Each structure stands twice: as C-alpha cells, then as structure tokens.
Amino acid sequence: MSAPLPYTAEQAADLVRARDSLAVPLGPGQPAAFLHALGREDRFEELLVSTALLTDLFELFTRPGVRLLSGFYGPAERFLLASGADVEFVPGDFRRFGVILEGLRPRVMATAAAMPDAHGRVSLSLHAGATVEELQRCGRDPDRLLIVEVSPRFPRTLGLPPEYPHSLHLEDIDVLVETDRDPFLLPEPPASETDAAIAEHVARFVHDGCTLQTGIGGVPSLVVGKLAEGNGGDYGVHSEMFTTGLMKLHEAGKVSNRKGIHDGVSICTFAAGTAELYAWLDGREDVRFLPVDRVNDPGSIGRNRSMISINGALAVDLAGQVAADTRGGQQFSGIGGHEDFIEGTGHSLSDRSLVCLPSTAEHQGQIVSRITAALGPQMLVTTPRHQVDVVITEFGAAELLGRTVRQRAEALVAIAHPDFRDTLLREFPFG
C-alpha cells in the first residue's frame, strides 16, 4: 500500500454511505472536522455511530436516520437526548469498549491524530482508549474504511513500543484529512468550599511514594495542587485520564514513577485539559499512552506501589453501594473506569480507594442527601458495596473496609449532612 492522498473533511464525509456504520473514539480522540462535515449532509437513511463522551454538539446527531450509541454520556449527549435525538446508552465499563466495538465491526473508523512524523507514523495523540486494535483491524481490511484526521495542533504523544506503539502507519490509513483544528479544551474546574473541605480529608490518605489515579473535578485538582506545592514527593502516576493537575505535579518535580510496573513513566489512556497541557505533552517521554485494557486492568493497577485512587460519585447508600452514572431514573454519565480502579486498589493494605462526593445535592428545588438509606430504582449501582474502601464528604471520611454492615452504616451516617442523619439511621433497611 502507498501513503494516502490528503482529503478535505467534506470529501471524507462523502465516503460514508447512506446506510452505514461508523465508530470514533471517546472524547479527545474524536475527529471534529470530519464529524462536523458529516453533520452538514442530510442524506442518511440508517447511519449507526458508536462513540462516547461527545466533545461538541455535532449537528450529525440531529439528522434523520442517524442513531448514536454512546458508552459514556456528557453534556452533549444529555442535551441531544433531551432534544429528541436518537441516542441510546450502551452499558459497559471503559475496558470492555474494545470488545463491544469488535462485535459491532463498523465499516468506517475515524480518529483524530497528530501530524505524520519523518518515519510515516501518525501518533494517536490524546487518546489510546479502546479503539486502537479496531483501528488497526480496520486499516488492514480492504472492505472497511479508516479515516484519520490530523492537525499540527495535536501533540505527538508516545506509547510503549513495540507492544503498545500508540500510532498508525500512513500505509495502513485509507483517508488522511488535514486540518488546523485545536484539540478539545477542558479548563481547570473552579473549586467550591465543599470541594476544599473534601480535599482536606483526602489529603490525609495520600503519602510520599504512593501511586495516584485522579480524574477531572474540583477535588482531584485541589488534591494534586496541594501535592505539587507541598513538601512530599516520590509519587507515581497510573491514571485513566492525564490532567492539567498531573502535569503540574510533574513540573514541581514530585513524580519519580518508582511504581513497580512501568517504572519511570506516567501511564494513562487519554488526556484532557488546557492548551498548556497539550503543548507540554508534545514529544514527552515520561508520559505514555496505553490501551485502556492495559491501563484499567485491575491486575495491572494492583501491581503499583501504594495505589491511591480518587473517584467521584452521585450517591452512596448505607450498605456502601455507589451510584456514579445514573440519577433521577436517567443515564447521567457512564461507568468508565470507576469499578476497575476501586477493585484494583483493594489487594494491599497500603492501597486506598477514595470515593468523594458532596453530602447534599439540589433536586427539583429541594436539598436532598447524597448519602441515602438505599439506592432505589432511580439510581443504579455502579460499584458494589464489597469493593468500596473509603467514602469522603465535606464532613469526613468513612472507612468501610473490614467493618460490619451496621458499622459501615454508622460510619456513613456520620459523614452525611447533619440535617439528614437521624432520618438515615431510622430508614436503614439492614440489621
């Protein structure tokens, strides 16, 4: 095969049939110019699109005949669904997206990437995730179409070759779309007083030499900021998502990555953050992007030295069950790596998994407790009770590992908002 000729986004969109199947990566791996070009066409009879966590309100998903299957909802999916678009959720943790995609076998695959290097290789830039193997299979199959959208504004990031090259060769690409689009930007979130209080409780579980997994949000951002400014160090990073906060931890000289697995490099499967983060990632050898089935594998997570995972939740019941992706009877986000990182940190006493949430929320104009007596039909379990270690609100930390059912409930009531504690104790359904 020879290298592909460059196409415009519109020319690439014309190659998608009226009845077709298409898959694009989660979030920052989405080829935005190509998707916007598809949205300007109104000729689809049955187009099935598989992805997760849309980074824009692509007009494509408002078109008749277009059906979106999403493995993780963000604001765009929620808006489209409320507007009447044909959007459906596919339950599955991030690690299983690859298997689901292999079963779907979409005819067209498309991804964003950095510009080709001198060796004819195209870095997959901000996303390795669950699509790497299917992109490679698509490129080898003459009956399928592989579209890669490149931009000089996307950083060239590295994998761990030869097993995890995090790149495609030009000879394996059918269509190359050249753009000058910027990557999706995710500003550092503002932190509330509640976030600050939660972060203070989180800080006492983080110690020198631990390996960190953090996500987006005010609490992880505050925690990592405190670590960057503090006196500690010798941290490792093994995280599904690489954030601007983790960059600042590197810049502060606090990351040694003496983890016991993938020593010397920070590990992630995608990155999202500021323009400063993307510029910093370009060509860096101390941050590596691996497929999600490696990064989120509980066995790999558990091999890290003193693993500390920091995750959020929408609600926790008094049995310790965590709801992190549904609320009000509706899909809100997705399962992602929530359960994987909680399960992966549960095999050593030096590991801690921290589930963080404010004690209350506003629902239909009323203040309700996020610590509930029992999760009902309006909220589904994301992570089961037997895997949960520590739950943290602004009122403290409830350590659940090894405690009885009654002790767990009492610990969780103690970190609920004071206005709800008596009611929770009365409503607790288990002895």
Secondary structure, DSSP 8 states (H G I E B T S, - for coil): -----EE-HHHHHTTS-SEEEEEEEEGGG--HHHHHHHHT----SEEEEEEES-SS--GGGGSTTEEEEESS--HHHHHHHHTT--EEE----GGGHHHHHHHH--SEEEEEE----TTSEEE-TTB-TTTHHHHHHHHH-TTSEEEEEE-TTS---B-BTTTB--EEEGGG-SEEEE------B-------HHHHHHHHHHHTT--TT-EEE--SSHHHHHHHHHHHHSS---BEEB-SEE-HHHHHHHHTT-B----SSSTTSEEESEE-B-HHHHHHHTT-SSEEE--HHHHT-HHHHHTSTTEEEEEE-SEEETT--EE-SEETTEE-S--TTHHHHHHHT-SSTT-EEEEE--SEEEETTEEEESEESS--TTS--SB-GGG--EEEETTEEEE-TT--HHHHHHHHHHTS-GGGHHHHHHH----
